Amino acid sequence: MMGNARSAVCTIILMSFGTASSVEEISSFLAQVLHRTPEPELVTDLEMRYRMIGGSPLLDIMGSLAKKLQEALHSAEPETEFHVLLGMRHGSPSIESALAEAHALGSGRIVAIPFAPQDSPDREQYSRRIAEHEESVHGVPVDIAPAWYAESWYLDALAERTRPAVERMRKLGKPVRLLCTAHSLPSHLPGLHMYCDELAETADGVAERVGLSETQWALAFQSVPKGTSRPWLGPDLYGEICECAAHGDNVVIVPVQFLTDHLEVLYDIDVLAFEKAKSCRIAIERVPTLNDSPDFVEGLSTMTRAILEREPSLPTVG
């Protein structure tokens, strides 16, 4: 057993925003997200998007990733009993149920991993949810994994997927521009400067690895909720695609903040962004997300074991 901080039973909770598990659950899922009854047009629009992509694969992908990560951790440290669970901010399984299960398993350490590589006001919601329900694990330390936006394993994994797309685009004879996408956030939220800086560091690290200069990539934000009245963080992905067309560039979209395939990737990029590129008459390609790939599993395993080597965090509640 490595180090004094290791417990015989460790639970890892992979935390994501969540999704409706079927079209029939969309109305109740939206009600939980919005904290109110959603307008019928919002429900209809989201149902259309889900049907167009054949439903969100988020839970299936994360379930597969959890199984592979658990196997990797067991292989690296067979003397420790590892359990990897899912915890969603919205929908099921919830963060609260994952904490309760971790307690029932007799966990002596818990590591919670937000599926958000960069720090942001949105990422803080995961820590807040853990703190609100930490009493359910009766004093067991819960460590929140830090952002990993600049870790070599993450940048290398993104670059490995970006490089072939860039090479294919170069063969078309036009300049290539990376549009590095992330979820937009309301402009009034604090902490957006840090969010943008860390996104830029991720994007620059990927571009450098694939041989592109700082003038050949740009950040672009997407997935602003339909019908919102407040300003959100930009520049907008679809506007940036038009700008690329005006400058004679072809586009490679790199999701630097999205880790798995879900609605924001399969619809907001693969449908809407590709439609915009077609209307602008430019070539476009989207870099694959990490999903449950071996290099992502290895990176998460290494990061988790490093967290467990440190002294455990004191519980904030309980």
Secondary structure, DSSP 8 states (H G I E B T S, - for coil): --SSS--SEEEEEEEE----SSGGGHHHHHHHHHTS---HHHHHHHHHHHHHHTS--HHHHHHHHHHHHHHHHHHH-TTSEEEEEEEESSSSSBHHHHHHHHHHTT-SEEEEEES-SS--TTTHHHHHHHHHHGGGGTT--EEE----TT-HHHHHHHHHHHHHHHHHHHTTTS-EEEEEEEE--BTTSTTHHHHHHHHHHHHHHHHHHTT--GGGEEEEEE---TT--S-B-SSBHHHHHHHHHHTT-EEEEEESS--S-SHHHHTIIIIIIHHHHHHHT--EEE----TT-HHHHHHHHHHHHHHHHS-----S--
